[in-house]
Structure formats: structure tokens, C-alpha cells
Amino acid sequence: MASGEGDNKSANLLRTRGHRFKVIGNRSKSDAAETAQLEEHLEGWGEVMLAADRILRWEKPWFPVIMMLVVSVVFLLIYWLDPSVLTGVSCAIMMICLADYLVPTIASRMFGSNKWTTEQQQRFHEICSNLVKTQRRIVGWWWRLFALKEEKPKMYFMTVVSFLSVVAWIGQQVHNLFLTYLIVSFILLLPGLNRHRLITKYVGMAKREINKLLKQKEKKND
């Protein structure tokens, strides 16, 4: 009897593992297909994306300085012009449309296919793969939020209300344009910070300092 139960458990475990491997395999195939499709769609942006990738990952020590200088100039220009919301949105969409039309055309004339190396193609593939994975993570977080709503509605309600209250308070305390500047700057600096492990370094330093303070308080209490 015990042997039969053990065999059933082993069979169930093997089926579960087989199902997991099948899901992972299907997901990998789907990721590869989406990556190939994205590569084909962004083919004309290849050189621009590689240049942006080098800047965002700080391959040169002065890249973050130049990047923040450009961002600061753009936001100062917006602050000086003080456009309305409708004007700002219209100009932003117009710039995106112009870039979508002009960049592939100019890039194809400036960079020939003979200049596209295997290393560049591999890096372009990695960038597209990372974009696909990031999109999947965002969608996954979104569905987890809906799952939390279905499974634990009270926790969902408290979490969403608390988070939005904090965001509303921050928005009330900080100027909208300056807050947007900080968010954009952080997003642009994030790839370089991750590549050079600066976030991990300073978070570790902060943890050590907090642990020292806690130990000092414990000694004083003793």
C-alpha cells in the first residue's frame, strides 16, 4: 500500500515537472519568436539602438555627464517655453512620428550593410531580447495585481490606496516638471547603475550602516 502511494507521488511529481518544463520550453519558443519579430520591426533602428545602448551602459566615463546635460537642457527648454498639456503632447507625438520616418531612412544611407558586424548583430539581438523580457515582466506584474484583487481583495484595496496616496502626496510636495525630470533621469541612469553595480554597492553600504546603528542601540540598552 505504501509502495503504491509512493509510486503515485513519484508519478505526480514527474508529471508536474514535465508540465513545468513544457511551459518553460513554450515560453522560450515564444520569446524567441517575439524577439525575431522585434528585430525585424526595428531593423532600421539598429545603429541608433546600439549607440544608445553604449551611452546608457556608460561604456565611456563621460557618457552619463553628456546624457544628463542633454536631459537638463531639454527640461530647461520645456520650463522656459511653458507649453500647455495639449501642446506638449502634440509636439512629443510629432517628434516620435518624425523620428520613426526619418531615422530608418537616414541610418540606411549612413550605415551600409557591410559595416554591420557579427558582434553588433549579437548585441542587437540581446537588446531586443531584453526588451521582450521587460515587456513580459510588466505584463506579469499587471496580472499578479489582478490575481491579488481576486484572491485577497482587502489587501489589494489597502495596497493600491496606500501606494496612490503616497504618490499623490509626493506629487503635491514636488513640482510636476521637476518630478518628471527626476523620474526620467533615474530611468536613463538605471542601465549604467546596474552595469557598474553601483545600486548594489550603495544599498549594501546603507545596510551595513543601519546594522551598525542597530548594534550600537542594542549595546546602549544593555
Rosetta constraint file for C-alpha pairs under 8 A:
AtomPair CA 1 CA 5 HARMONIC 6.35 0.50
AtomPair CA 2 CA 6 HARMONIC 6.12 0.50
AtomPair CA 3 CA 7 HARMONIC 6.17 0.50
AtomPair CA 4 CA 8 HARMONIC 6.23 0.50
AtomPair CA 5 CA 9 HARMONIC 6.18 0.50
AtomPair CA 6 CA 10 HARMONIC 6.12 0.50
AtomPair CA 7 CA 11 HARMONIC 6.08 0.50
AtomPair CA 8 CA 12 HARMONIC 6.10 0.50
AtomPair CA 9 CA 13 HARMONIC 6.04 0.50
AtomPair CA 10 CA 14 HARMONIC 6.12 0.50
AtomPair CA 11 CA 15 HARMONIC 6.15 0.50
AtomPair CA 12 CA 16 HARMONIC 6.08 0.50
AtomPair CA 13 CA 17 HARMONIC 6.13 0.50
AtomPair CA 14 CA 18 HARMONIC 5.95 0.50
AtomPair CA 15 CA 19 HARMONIC 6.06 0.50
AtomPair CA 16 CA 20 HARMONIC 6.24 0.50
AtomPair CA 17 CA 21 HARMONIC 6.15 0.50
AtomPair CA 18 CA 22 HARMONIC 6.08 0.50
AtomPair CA 19 CA 23 HARMONIC 6.17 0.50
AtomPair CA 20 CA 24 HARMONIC 6.12 0.50
AtomPair CA 21 CA 25 HARMONIC 5.97 0.50
AtomPair CA 22 CA 26 HARMONIC 6.08 0.50
AtomPair CA 23 CA 27 HARMONIC 6.03 0.50
AtomPair CA 24 CA 28 HARMONIC 6.10 0.50
AtomPair CA 25 CA 29 HARMONIC 6.26 0.50
AtomPair CA 26 CA 30 HARMONIC 6.10 0.50
AtomPair CA 27 CA 31 HARMONIC 6.02 0.50
AtomPair CA 28 CA 32 HARMONIC 6.14 0.50
AtomPair CA 29 CA 33 HARMONIC 6.19 0.50
AtomPair CA 30 CA 34 HARMONIC 6.10 0.50
AtomPair CA 31 CA 35 HARMONIC 5.94 0.50
AtomPair CA 31 CA 129 HARMONIC 7.48 0.50
AtomPair CA 31 CA 132 HARMONIC 6.93 0.50
AtomPair CA 31 CA 133 HARMONIC 7.62 0.50
AtomPair CA 32 CA 36 HARMONIC 6.14 0.50
AtomPair CA 32 CA 129 HARMONIC 7.74 0.50
AtomPair CA 33 CA 37 HARMONIC 6.19 0.50
AtomPair CA 34 CA 38 HARMONIC 6.07 0.50
AtomPair CA 34 CA 132 HARMONIC 6.93 0.50
AtomPair CA 35 CA 39 HARMONIC 6.09 0.50
AtomPair CA 35 CA 125 HARMONIC 7.44 0.50
AtomPair CA 35 CA 128 HARMONIC 5.74 0.50
AtomPair CA 35 CA 129 HARMONIC 5.32 0.50
AtomPair CA 35 CA 132 HARMONIC 6.37 0.50
AtomPair CA 36 CA 40 HARMONIC 6.28 0.50
AtomPair CA 37 CA 41 HARMONIC 6.24 0.50
AtomPair CA 38 CA 42 HARMONIC 6.03 0.50
AtomPair CA 38 CA 128 HARMONIC 6.43 0.50
AtomPair CA 39 CA 43 HARMONIC 5.71 0.50
AtomPair CA 39 CA 124 HARMONIC 7.77 0.50
AtomPair CA 39 CA 125 HARMONIC 6.94 0.50
AtomPair CA 39 CA 128 HARMONIC 6.30 0.50
AtomPair CA 42 CA 46 HARMONIC 6.58 0.50
AtomPair CA 44 CA 103 HARMONIC 7.39 0.50
AtomPair CA 44 CA 104 HARMONIC 4.31 0.50
AtomPair CA 44 CA 105 HARMONIC 7.51 0.50
AtomPair CA 44 CA 107 HARMONIC 6.72 0.50
AtomPair CA 44 CA 108 HARMONIC 6.81 0.50
AtomPair CA 45 CA 49 HARMONIC 5.92 0.50
AtomPair CA 45 CA 103 HARMONIC 6.86 0.50
AtomPair CA 45 CA 104 HARMONIC 5.80 0.50
AtomPair CA 45 CA 107 HARMONIC 7.29 0.50
AtomPair CA 46 CA 50 HARMONIC 6.22 0.50
AtomPair CA 46 CA 124 HARMONIC 6.69 0.50
AtomPair CA 47 CA 51 HARMONIC 6.20 0.50
AtomPair CA 47 CA 107 HARMONIC 7.11 0.50
AtomPair CA 47 CA 111 HARMONIC 7.71 0.50
AtomPair CA 48 CA 52 HARMONIC 6.11 0.50
AtomPair CA 48 CA 107 HARMONIC 7.77 0.50
AtomPair CA 49 CA 53 HARMONIC 5.94 0.50
AtomPair CA 49 CA 124 HARMONIC 7.63 0.50
AtomPair CA 50 CA 54 HARMONIC 6.26 0.50
AtomPair CA 50 CA 120 HARMONIC 7.57 0.50
AtomPair CA 50 CA 123 HARMONIC 7.56 0.50
AtomPair CA 50 CA 124 HARMONIC 6.72 0.50
AtomPair CA 51 CA 55 HARMONIC 6.41 0.50
AtomPair CA 52 CA 56 HARMONIC 6.02 0.50
AtomPair CA 53 CA 57 HARMONIC 6.02 0.50
AtomPair CA 54 CA 58 HARMONIC 6.20 0.50
AtomPair CA 54 CA 59 HARMONIC 5.55 0.50
AtomPair CA 55 CA 59 HARMONIC 6.46 0.50
AtomPair CA 55 CA 60 HARMONIC 7.58 0.50
AtomPair CA 55 CA 63 HARMONIC 5.58 0.50
AtomPair CA 55 CA 64 HARMONIC 7.26 0.50
AtomPair CA 55 CA 67 HARMONIC 7.66 0.50
AtomPair CA 56 CA 63 HARMONIC 7.72 0.50
AtomPair CA 56 CA 64 HARMONIC 7.51 0.50
AtomPair CA 56 CA 188 HARMONIC 6.53 0.50
AtomPair CA 56 CA 189 HARMONIC 6.71 0.50
AtomPair CA 56 CA 191 HARMONIC 5.88 0.50
AtomPair CA 56 CA 192 HARMONIC 5.70 0.50
AtomPair CA 57 CA 191 HARMONIC 5.50 0.50
AtomPair CA 57 CA 192 HARMONIC 4.16 0.50
AtomPair CA 57 CA 193 HARMONIC 7.88 0.50
AtomPair CA 57 CA 195 HARMONIC 6.38 0.50
AtomPair CA 58 CA 62 HARMONIC 7.63 0.50
AtomPair CA 58 CA 63 HARMONIC 5.50 0.50
AtomPair CA 58 CA 64 HARMONIC 6.33 0.50
AtomPair CA 58 CA 192 HARMONIC 5.47 0.50
AtomPair CA 59 CA 63 HARMONIC 7.27 0.50
AtomPair CA 62 CA 66 HARMONIC 6.45 0.50
AtomPair CA 63 CA 67 HARMONIC 6.09 0.50
AtomPair CA 64 CA 68 HARMONIC 6.03 0.50
AtomPair CA 64 CA 189 HARMONIC 7.24 0.50
AtomPair CA 65 CA 69 HARMONIC 6.07 0.50
AtomPair CA 66 CA 70 HARMONIC 6.24 0.50
AtomPair CA 67 CA 71 HARMONIC 6.29 0.50
AtomPair CA 68 CA 72 HARMONIC 5.95 0.50
AtomPair CA 68 CA 185 HARMONIC 7.04 0.50
AtomPair CA 69 CA 73 HARMONIC 6.17 0.50
AtomPair CA 70 CA 74 HARMONIC 6.25 0.50
AtomPair CA 71 CA 75 HARMONIC 6.26 0.50
AtomPair CA 71 CA 181 HARMONIC 7.92 0.50
AtomPair CA 71 CA 185 HARMONIC 7.39 0.50
AtomPair CA 72 CA 76 HARMONIC 6.00 0.50
AtomPair CA 72 CA 181 HARMONIC 7.86 0.50
AtomPair CA 73 CA 77 HARMONIC 6.09 0.50
AtomPair CA 74 CA 78 HARMONIC 6.31 0.50
AtomPair CA 75 CA 79 HARMONIC 6.08 0.50
AtomPair CA 75 CA 177 HARMONIC 7.71 0.50
AtomPair CA 75 CA 181 HARMONIC 6.91 0.50
AtomPair CA 76 CA 80 HARMONIC 6.05 0.50
AtomPair CA 77 CA 81 HARMONIC 6.08 0.50
AtomPair CA 78 CA 82 HARMONIC 5.68 0.50
AtomPair CA 78 CA 83 HARMONIC 6.99 0.50
AtomPair CA 79 CA 177 HARMONIC 7.60 0.50
AtomPair CA 83 CA 87 HARMONIC 5.88 0.50
AtomPair CA 83 CA 88 HARMONIC 5.85 0.50
AtomPair CA 84 CA 88 HARMONIC 6.05 0.50
AtomPair CA 85 CA 89 HARMONIC 6.11 0.50
AtomPair CA 86 CA 90 HARMONIC 6.05 0.50
AtomPair CA 87 CA 91 HARMONIC 6.05 0.50
AtomPair CA 88 CA 92 HARMONIC 6.11 0.50
AtomPair CA 89 CA 93 HARMONIC 6.19 0.50
AtomPair CA 90 CA 94 HARMONIC 6.07 0.50
AtomPair CA 91 CA 95 HARMONIC 6.13 0.50
AtomPair CA 92 CA 96 HARMONIC 6.31 0.50
AtomPair CA 93 CA 97 HARMONIC 6.19 0.50
AtomPair CA 94 CA 98 HARMONIC 6.15 0.50
AtomPair CA 95 CA 99 HARMONIC 6.06 0.50
AtomPair CA 96 CA 100 HARMONIC 6.04 0.50
AtomPair CA 97 CA 101 HARMONIC 6.26 0.50
AtomPair CA 98 CA 102 HARMONIC 5.88 0.50
AtomPair CA 99 CA 103 HARMONIC 5.33 0.50
AtomPair CA 100 CA 104 HARMONIC 7.10 0.50
AtomPair CA 101 CA 105 HARMONIC 7.08 0.50
AtomPair CA 102 CA 106 HARMONIC 6.05 0.50
AtomPair CA 103 CA 107 HARMONIC 5.83 0.50
AtomPair CA 104 CA 108 HARMONIC 6.04 0.50
AtomPair CA 105 CA 109 HARMONIC 6.61 0.50
AtomPair CA 106 CA 110 HARMONIC 6.13 0.50
AtomPair CA 107 CA 111 HARMONIC 5.70 0.50
AtomPair CA 108 CA 112 HARMONIC 6.32 0.50
AtomPair CA 111 CA 115 HARMONIC 6.57 0.50
AtomPair CA 112 CA 116 HARMONIC 7.32 0.50
AtomPair CA 116 CA 120 HARMONIC 6.36 0.50
AtomPair CA 116 CA 121 HARMONIC 7.01 0.50
AtomPair CA 117 CA 121 HARMONIC 6.31 0.50
AtomPair CA 118 CA 122 HARMONIC 6.15 0.50
AtomPair CA 119 CA 123 HARMONIC 6.25 0.50
AtomPair CA 120 CA 124 HARMONIC 6.06 0.50
AtomPair CA 121 CA 125 HARMONIC 6.12 0.50
AtomPair CA 122 CA 126 HARMONIC 6.30 0.50
AtomPair CA 123 CA 127 HARMONIC 6.22 0.50
AtomPair CA 124 CA 128 HARMONIC 6.30 0.50
AtomPair CA 125 CA 129 HARMONIC 6.08 0.50
AtomPair CA 126 CA 130 HARMONIC 6.07 0.50
AtomPair CA 127 CA 131 HARMONIC 6.24 0.50
AtomPair CA 128 CA 132 HARMONIC 6.29 0.50
AtomPair CA 129 CA 133 HARMONIC 6.24 0.50
AtomPair CA 130 CA 134 HARMONIC 6.04 0.50
AtomPair CA 131 CA 135 HARMONIC 6.20 0.50
AtomPair CA 132 CA 136 HARMONIC 6.27 0.50
AtomPair CA 133 CA 137 HARMONIC 6.20 0.50
AtomPair CA 134 CA 138 HARMONIC 6.29 0.50
AtomPair CA 135 CA 139 HARMONIC 6.25 0.50
AtomPair CA 136 CA 140 HARMONIC 5.93 0.50
AtomPair CA 137 CA 141 HARMONIC 6.12 0.50
AtomPair CA 138 CA 142 HARMONIC 6.25 0.50
AtomPair CA 139 CA 143 HARMONIC 6.27 0.50
AtomPair CA 140 CA 144 HARMONIC 6.12 0.50
AtomPair CA 141 CA 145 HARMONIC 6.28 0.50
AtomPair CA 142 CA 146 HARMONIC 6.63 0.50
AtomPair CA 143 CA 147 HARMONIC 6.11 0.50
AtomPair CA 144 CA 148 HARMONIC 6.07 0.50
AtomPair CA 145 CA 149 HARMONIC 6.31 0.50
AtomPair CA 145 CA 156 HARMONIC 7.56 0.50
AtomPair CA 146 CA 150 HARMONIC 6.38 0.50
AtomPair CA 147 CA 151 HARMONIC 6.05 0.50
AtomPair CA 148 CA 152 HARMONIC 5.31 0.50
AtomPair CA 148 CA 153 HARMONIC 6.68 0.50
AtomPair CA 148 CA 155 HARMONIC 7.64 0.50
AtomPair CA 148 CA 156 HARMONIC 5.90 0.50
AtomPair CA 149 CA 153 HARMONIC 4.59 0.50
AtomPair CA 149 CA 154 HARMONIC 7.93 0.50
AtomPair CA 149 CA 155 HARMONIC 7.85 0.50
AtomPair CA 149 CA 156 HARMONIC 5.24 0.50
AtomPair CA 149 CA 157 HARMONIC 7.68 0.50
AtomPair CA 152 CA 156 HARMONIC 6.17 0.50
AtomPair CA 153 CA 157 HARMONIC 6.02 0.50
AtomPair CA 154 CA 158 HARMONIC 6.20 0.50
AtomPair CA 155 CA 159 HARMONIC 5.92 0.50
AtomPair CA 156 CA 160 HARMONIC 6.06 0.50
AtomPair CA 157 CA 161 HARMONIC 6.01 0.50
AtomPair CA 158 CA 162 HARMONIC 5.88 0.50
AtomPair CA 159 CA 163 HARMONIC 6.04 0.50
AtomPair CA 160 CA 164 HARMONIC 6.04 0.50
AtomPair CA 161 CA 165 HARMONIC 5.96 0.50
AtomPair CA 162 CA 166 HARMONIC 6.29 0.50
AtomPair CA 163 CA 167 HARMONIC 6.27 0.50
AtomPair CA 164 CA 168 HARMONIC 5.97 0.50
AtomPair CA 165 CA 169 HARMONIC 6.11 0.50
AtomPair CA 166 CA 170 HARMONIC 6.19 0.50
AtomPair CA 167 CA 171 HARMONIC 6.10 0.50
AtomPair CA 168 CA 172 HARMONIC 6.17 0.50
AtomPair CA 169 CA 173 HARMONIC 6.33 0.50
AtomPair CA 170 CA 174 HARMONIC 6.09 0.50
AtomPair CA 171 CA 175 HARMONIC 7.01 0.50
AtomPair CA 171 CA 176 HARMONIC 6.64 0.50
AtomPair CA 171 CA 179 HARMONIC 7.51 0.50
AtomPair CA 174 CA 178 HARMONIC 7.03 0.50
AtomPair CA 174 CA 179 HARMONIC 6.18 0.50
AtomPair CA 175 CA 179 HARMONIC 6.00 0.50
AtomPair CA 176 CA 180 HARMONIC 6.15 0.50
AtomPair CA 177 CA 181 HARMONIC 6.10 0.50
AtomPair CA 178 CA 182 HARMONIC 6.26 0.50
AtomPair CA 179 CA 183 HARMONIC 6.28 0.50
AtomPair CA 180 CA 184 HARMONIC 6.07 0.50
AtomPair CA 181 CA 185 HARMONIC 5.98 0.50
AtomPair CA 182 CA 186 HARMONIC 6.10 0.50
AtomPair CA 183 CA 187 HARMONIC 6.23 0.50
AtomPair CA 184 CA 188 HARMONIC 6.19 0.50
AtomPair CA 185 CA 189 HARMONIC 6.07 0.50
AtomPair CA 186 CA 190 HARMONIC 5.85 0.50
AtomPair CA 187 CA 191 HARMONIC 7.80 0.50
AtomPair CA 189 CA 193 HARMONIC 6.13 0.50
AtomPair CA 190 CA 194 HARMONIC 6.08 0.50
AtomPair CA 191 CA 195 HARMONIC 6.10 0.50
AtomPair CA 192 CA 196 HARMONIC 6.13 0.50
AtomPair CA 193 CA 197 HARMONIC 5.84 0.50
AtomPair CA 193 CA 198 HARMONIC 5.18 0.50
AtomPair CA 193 CA 199 HARMONIC 6.06 0.50
AtomPair CA 194 CA 198 HARMONIC 6.47 0.50
AtomPair CA 194 CA 199 HARMONIC 6.47 0.50
AtomPair CA 194 CA 200 HARMONIC 7.88 0.50
AtomPair CA 197 CA 201 HARMONIC 6.17 0.50
AtomPair CA 198 CA 202 HARMONIC 6.14 0.50
AtomPair CA 199 CA 203 HARMONIC 5.93 0.50
AtomPair CA 200 CA 204 HARMONIC 5.98 0.50
AtomPair CA 201 CA 205 HARMONIC 6.31 0.50
AtomPair CA 202 CA 206 HARMONIC 6.09 0.50
AtomPair CA 203 CA 207 HARMONIC 6.18 0.50
AtomPair CA 204 CA 208 HARMONIC 6.25 0.50
AtomPair CA 205 CA 209 HARMONIC 6.26 0.50
AtomPair CA 206 CA 210 HARMONIC 6.16 0.50
AtomPair CA 207 CA 211 HARMONIC 6.12 0.50
AtomPair CA 208 CA 212 HARMONIC 6.19 0.50
AtomPair CA 209 CA 213 HARMONIC 6.29 0.50
AtomPair CA 210 CA 214 HARMONIC 6.20 0.50
AtomPair CA 211 CA 215 HARMONIC 6.12 0.50
AtomPair CA 212 CA 216 HARMONIC 6.16 0.50
AtomPair CA 213 CA 217 HARMONIC 6.23 0.50
AtomPair CA 214 CA 218 HARMONIC 6.21 0.50
AtomPair CA 215 CA 219 HARMONIC 6.24 0.50
AtomPair CA 216 CA 220 HARMONIC 6.26 0.50
AtomPair CA 217 CA 221 HARMONIC 6.15 0.50
AtomPair CA 218 CA 222 HARMONIC 6.19 0.50
